[in-house]
């Protein structure tokens, strides 16, 4: 099993966030360190289009692979890696999860190992914070009775018509995925979907084309860095943990 951390320099909402330091350590290095601690992962690769990112990863002792600058999504970047680094299962670990718990990666890998019919899986955790519930930077997911995703959105879903309370079934999506190799290459070859373009969420490409995504409960949900405010929170968290 190979974990790939897609990391590009020109992040739309927070440029150069992969290199943003949290307690003196570049964010992408923190993600790499956490990923390598997962018991189920045999190899971890940072896939980037920028030599500055590759350099800090290699300096920390990690493996970095240069990929094309034209990729539209992290999944497309991982598919390029998959063409040259063979494995049965790949984990897509977003480079903005500096406090990712390795146990979450092991939890995500578990159904992929035990249920051969699952081609793609991701993580979700209950939403209990009003800011998360209404923040469009926080992606939500609803799932069906079998644990599979029905839809992902930046909007508050499922929308509670008769109350202001956050529904008990509301989930925050955590941007980590698992794919089987044959599915990953097929998925990356599909054109962008209408919903994907509207919401700017690549996982909707799979749902639009009739594929199933299993949503695995997170063991230890962590902060995702999407905005400058998130980065400030991450730095405060790291500083507090050091004291």
The 8 nearest C-alpha neighbors of each residue, nearest first, counted from 0:
[[1, 88, 40, 41, 86, 89, 87, 2],
 [0, 2, 42, 89, 43, 41, 40, 90],
 [3, 1, 90, 43, 89, 91, 42, 44],
 [2, 4, 44, 91, 45, 43, 90, 92],
 [3, 5, 45, 92, 94, 93, 46, 91],
 [6, 4, 46, 73, 47, 45, 3, 94],
 [7, 5, 47, 94, 46, 4, 17, 8],
 [8, 6, 47, 9, 48, 10, 49, 5],
 [7, 9, 15, 10, 49, 14, 17, 6],
 [10, 8, 14, 7, 15, 11, 13, 16],
 [9, 11, 14, 13, 8, 12, 15, 7],
 [12, 10, 13, 14, 9, 15, 8, 225],
 [11, 13, 10, 226, 14, 225, 227, 9],
 [12, 14, 10, 16, 11, 226, 15, 227],
 [15, 13, 10, 9, 16, 11, 12, 8],
 [16, 14, 8, 17, 18, 9, 10, 13],
 [15, 17, 19, 18, 14, 13, 10, 8],
 [18, 16, 27, 26, 15, 19, 6, 94],
 [19, 17, 25, 16, 15, 26, 20, 27],
 [20, 18, 16, 25, 26, 17, 15, 21],
 [21, 19, 25, 24, 23, 26, 18, 22],
 [20, 22, 234, 24, 23, 25, 26, 19],
 [21, 23, 24, 237, 20, 234, 238, 25],
 [24, 22, 20, 21, 25, 19, 26, 234],
 [23, 25, 20, 21, 22, 26, 29, 28],
 [26, 24, 20, 18, 19, 28, 27, 21],
 [25, 27, 29, 17, 28, 19, 18, 97],
 [28, 26, 17, 30, 29, 94, 25, 31],
 [29, 27, 31, 25, 30, 26, 56, 32],
 [28, 30, 32, 26, 97, 27, 31, 33],
 [31, 29, 97, 27, 33, 28, 32, 96],
 [30, 32, 28, 34, 29, 33, 27, 35],
 [33, 31, 29, 30, 35, 34, 28, 36],
 [34, 32, 30, 36, 31, 35, 101, 99],
 [35, 33, 31, 36, 32, 37, 101, 30],
 [34, 36, 32, 37, 33, 31, 43, 40],
 [35, 37, 34, 33, 101, 38, 32, 40],
 [38, 36, 101, 35, 39, 34, 40, 105],
 [37, 39, 40, 36, 105, 101, 35, 41],
 [40, 38, 37, 105, 41, 0, 108, 104],
 [41, 39, 0, 38, 42, 37, 1, 2],
 [40, 42, 0, 1, 39, 43, 2, 38],
 [43, 41, 1, 40, 2, 44, 0, 35],
 [42, 44, 2, 3, 1, 35, 45, 62],
 [45, 43, 3, 62, 63, 46, 4, 2],
 [44, 46, 4, 63, 3, 5, 64, 62],
 [47, 45, 5, 64, 4, 63, 65, 6],
 [46, 48, 6, 65, 7, 49, 66, 5],
 [47, 49, 66, 68, 65, 67, 7, 50],
 [48, 50, 51, 47, 52, 8, 53, 7],
 [49, 51, 53, 52, 54, 48, 65, 47],
 [52, 50, 54, 49, 53, 55, 18, 8],
 [51, 53, 50, 54, 55, 49, 56, 18],
 [54, 52, 50, 56, 63, 51, 55, 57],
 [53, 55, 51, 57, 52, 56, 50, 58],
 [56, 54, 58, 52, 57, 53, 59, 51],
 [57, 55, 61, 59, 53, 58, 54, 28],
 [58, 56, 61, 60, 54, 59, 55, 62],
 [57, 59, 55, 60, 56, 54, 61, 53],
 [60, 58, 56, 57, 61, 55, 28, 54],
 [59, 61, 57, 58, 56, 62, 55, 28],
 [62, 60, 57, 56, 59, 63, 58, 31],
 [61, 63, 44, 57, 45, 56, 64, 43],
 [64, 62, 45, 53, 44, 46, 56, 57],
 [65, 63, 46, 45, 66, 47, 44, 62],
 [64, 66, 47, 48, 46, 63, 67, 49],
 [67, 65, 48, 47, 46, 64, 68, 76],
 [66, 68, 69, 48, 70, 65, 76, 47],
 [67, 69, 48, 70, 66, 49, 47, 7],
 [70, 68, 67, 71, 48, 66, 76, 72],
 [71, 69, 72, 68, 75, 76, 67, 73],
 [70, 72, 69, 75, 73, 76, 74, 68],
 [73, 71, 75, 74, 70, 76, 201, 5],
 [72, 74, 76, 75, 5, 77, 71, 70],
 [73, 75, 77, 76, 72, 78, 187, 91],
 [74, 76, 78, 187, 72, 73, 77, 70],
 [77, 75, 73, 79, 74, 78, 70, 5],
 [78, 76, 80, 74, 79, 75, 81, 73],
 [77, 79, 81, 75, 80, 76, 184, 74],
 [80, 78, 76, 77, 82, 81, 75, 66],
 [79, 81, 77, 78, 82, 83, 84, 76],
 [82, 80, 78, 84, 83, 79, 85, 77],
 [83, 81, 79, 80, 84, 78, 85, 184],
 [82, 84, 81, 80, 85, 79, 78, 86],
 [85, 83, 81, 80, 82, 86, 1, 79],
 [84, 86, 81, 83, 82, 87, 180, 1],
 [87, 85, 88, 0, 1, 84, 89, 180],
 [86, 88, 180, 179, 0, 89, 85, 181],
 [89, 87, 179, 0, 86, 178, 180, 1],
 [90, 88, 1, 178, 2, 177, 0, 179],
 [89, 91, 177, 2, 176, 3, 92, 1],
 [90, 92, 176, 3, 175, 4, 2, 177],
 [93, 91, 175, 4, 90, 3, 94, 2],
 [94, 92, 95, 4, 174, 175, 5, 91],
 [93, 95, 27, 6, 4, 96, 30, 5],
 [96, 94, 224, 93, 223, 97, 26, 17],
 [95, 97, 223, 99, 98, 94, 30, 93],
 [98, 96, 30, 29, 99, 26, 95, 27],
 [99, 97, 96, 221, 100, 222, 30, 33],
 [100, 98, 96, 97, 221, 33, 101, 30],
 [99, 101, 102, 103, 219, 98, 33, 104],
 [102, 100, 37, 104, 103, 36, 34, 33],
 [101, 103, 105, 100, 104, 106, 37, 218],
 [104, 102, 106, 101, 105, 218, 100, 217],
 [105, 103, 107, 101, 106, 102, 108, 37],
 [104, 106, 102, 108, 103, 107, 39, 37],
 [107, 105, 103, 109, 104, 108, 102, 218],
 [108, 106, 104, 105, 109, 103, 215, 121],
 [107, 109, 105, 111, 106, 110, 104, 112],
 [108, 110, 106, 112, 111, 107, 105, 113],
 [111, 109, 113, 112, 114, 108, 107, 117],
 [110, 112, 108, 109, 114, 113, 117, 115],
 [113, 111, 110, 109, 114, 108, 115, 88],
 [112, 114, 110, 111, 115, 109, 108, 117],
 [115, 113, 110, 116, 111, 117, 112, 109],
 [116, 114, 117, 113, 111, 112, 118, 110],
 [115, 117, 114, 118, 111, 113, 119, 110],
 [118, 116, 115, 119, 114, 111, 213, 120],
 [117, 119, 179, 178, 182, 116, 120, 211],
 [120, 118, 178, 212, 177, 117, 213, 179],
 [121, 119, 213, 212, 177, 176, 214, 178],
 [120, 122, 176, 214, 175, 215, 213, 177],
 [123, 121, 215, 173, 214, 217, 216, 172],
 [124, 122, 172, 216, 171, 173, 217, 170],
 [123, 125, 170, 171, 217, 216, 126, 220],
 [126, 124, 170, 169, 171, 127, 123, 168],
 [127, 125, 170, 171, 169, 128, 124, 132],
 [126, 128, 125, 129, 165, 132, 131, 167],
 [127, 129, 131, 130, 126, 132, 165, 133],
 [130, 128, 132, 131, 133, 127, 165, 126],
 [129, 131, 132, 128, 133, 134, 127, 137],
 [132, 130, 134, 128, 129, 133, 137, 126],
 [131, 133, 129, 130, 134, 155, 128, 126],
 [132, 134, 130, 131, 155, 129, 135, 154],
 [133, 135, 131, 136, 137, 130, 132, 153],
 [136, 134, 153, 137, 154, 133, 138, 155],
 [135, 137, 134, 138, 153, 225, 226, 131],
 [138, 136, 135, 134, 131, 153, 139, 171],
 [139, 137, 153, 172, 152, 171, 136, 135],
 [138, 140, 171, 172, 152, 151, 170, 153],
 [141, 139, 151, 170, 150, 172, 171, 152],
 [142, 140, 149, 150, 148, 170, 169, 151],
 [141, 143, 148, 149, 147, 146, 140, 144],
 [142, 144, 146, 145, 147, 149, 148, 141],
 [143, 145, 146, 142, 147, 148, 149, 141],
 [146, 144, 143, 147, 142, 213, 148, 214],
 [147, 145, 143, 144, 142, 214, 213, 148],
 [146, 148, 213, 142, 212, 143, 214, 145],
 [149, 147, 142, 212, 150, 141, 214, 213],
 [148, 150, 142, 141, 143, 147, 151, 140],
 [151, 149, 148, 141, 140, 152, 142, 203],
 [152, 150, 140, 139, 141, 138, 203, 153],
 [153, 151, 154, 139, 138, 140, 150, 198],
 [152, 154, 135, 138, 139, 137, 136, 155],
 [153, 155, 152, 156, 135, 139, 133, 138],
 [156, 154, 158, 132, 133, 157, 153, 139],
 [157, 155, 158, 154, 139, 169, 141, 140],
 [156, 158, 155, 159, 169, 141, 166, 168],
 [157, 159, 156, 155, 160, 166, 165, 154],
 [160, 158, 162, 161, 157, 166, 163, 165],
 [161, 159, 162, 158, 163, 157, 164, 166],
 [160, 162, 159, 163, 164, 158, 166, 165],
 [163, 161, 164, 159, 160, 165, 166, 158],
 [162, 164, 165, 159, 161, 160, 166, 158],
 [163, 165, 162, 166, 159, 167, 129, 161],
 [164, 166, 167, 163, 169, 127, 132, 159],
 [167, 165, 169, 168, 164, 159, 157, 158],
 [166, 168, 169, 165, 125, 126, 170, 127],
 [167, 169, 166, 170, 125, 141, 157, 126],
 [170, 168, 166, 167, 126, 125, 157, 141],
 [171, 169, 125, 124, 126, 140, 139, 123],
 [172, 170, 139, 124, 123, 126, 138, 125],
 [171, 173, 123, 139, 138, 140, 122, 170],
 [174, 172, 122, 123, 175, 171, 121, 124],
 [175, 173, 93, 172, 176, 92, 122, 121],
 [174, 176, 92, 91, 121, 173, 93, 122],
 [177, 175, 121, 91, 90, 120, 174, 178],
 [176, 178, 90, 120, 119, 89, 91, 121],
 [179, 177, 119, 89, 88, 118, 183, 180],
 [178, 180, 88, 118, 182, 181, 87, 183],
 [179, 181, 183, 182, 87, 88, 178, 184],
 [182, 180, 184, 183, 179, 185, 87, 178],
 [181, 183, 185, 179, 180, 184, 186, 118],
 [182, 184, 186, 180, 185, 181, 178, 179],
 [185, 183, 187, 181, 186, 182, 78, 180],
 [186, 184, 182, 188, 183, 187, 181, 189],
 [187, 185, 183, 188, 189, 184, 182, 205],
 [188, 186, 75, 184, 189, 185, 183, 78],
 [187, 189, 185, 186, 184, 190, 75, 183],
 [188, 190, 186, 187, 191, 185, 204, 192],
 [191, 189, 192, 188, 187, 204, 186, 193],
 [192, 190, 204, 195, 189, 193, 196, 201],
 [191, 193, 195, 204, 194, 190, 196, 207],
 [192, 194, 196, 195, 197, 191, 204, 207],
 [195, 193, 197, 196, 192, 198, 203, 204],
 [196, 194, 200, 192, 203, 199, 193, 198],
 [195, 197, 199, 193, 194, 198, 192, 191],
 [196, 198, 194, 195, 199, 193, 200, 192],
 [197, 199, 200, 195, 196, 194, 152, 153],
 [200, 198, 196, 195, 197, 201, 194, 203],
 [201, 199, 195, 198, 202, 203, 196, 151],
 [200, 202, 203, 195, 204, 199, 72, 74],
 [203, 201, 204, 205, 200, 206, 195, 151],
 [202, 204, 206, 195, 205, 201, 200, 207],
 [203, 205, 207, 192, 202, 206, 201, 195],
 [206, 204, 210, 208, 203, 207, 202, 209],
 [207, 205, 203, 209, 210, 208, 204, 211],
 [208, 206, 204, 205, 209, 203, 192, 194],
 [207, 209, 205, 206, 210, 204, 192, 203],
 [208, 210, 206, 207, 205, 211, 204, 212],
 [211, 209, 205, 206, 208, 212, 207, 118],
 [210, 212, 213, 147, 206, 209, 119, 148],
 [211, 213, 120, 119, 147, 148, 214, 210],
 [212, 214, 147, 120, 146, 148, 215, 121],
 [215, 213, 121, 122, 147, 146, 120, 148],
 [214, 216, 122, 121, 123, 107, 213, 217],
 [217, 215, 123, 122, 124, 218, 214, 106],
 [218, 216, 124, 219, 122, 123, 220, 103],
 [217, 219, 103, 220, 216, 102, 106, 100],
 [218, 220, 217, 100, 103, 221, 102, 99],
 [221, 219, 217, 218, 124, 222, 99, 100],
 [222, 220, 99, 98, 219, 223, 96, 100],
 [221, 223, 96, 224, 98, 220, 233, 97],
 [224, 222, 96, 95, 225, 221, 229, 97],
 [223, 225, 229, 95, 230, 226, 222, 96],
 [226, 224, 229, 223, 12, 13, 136, 227],
 [227, 225, 229, 228, 13, 224, 12, 230],
 [226, 228, 230, 229, 231, 13, 225, 224],
 [227, 229, 231, 226, 230, 232, 225, 224],
 [230, 228, 232, 224, 226, 231, 227, 233],
 [231, 229, 233, 227, 232, 228, 224, 234],
 [230, 232, 228, 234, 229, 233, 235, 227],
 [231, 233, 229, 235, 230, 234, 236, 228],
 [234, 232, 230, 236, 235, 231, 237, 229],
 [233, 235, 237, 231, 21, 236, 232, 238],
 [234, 236, 232, 238, 233, 237, 239, 231],
 [237, 235, 233, 239, 234, 238, 232, 240],
 [238, 236, 240, 234, 239, 235, 22, 233],
 [237, 239, 235, 241, 236, 240, 234, 22],
 [238, 240, 236, 241, 242, 237, 235, 234],
 [241, 239, 237, 238, 242, 236, 235, 234],
 [242, 240, 238, 239, 237, 236, 22, 235],
 [241, 239, 240, 238, 237, 236, 235, 22]]
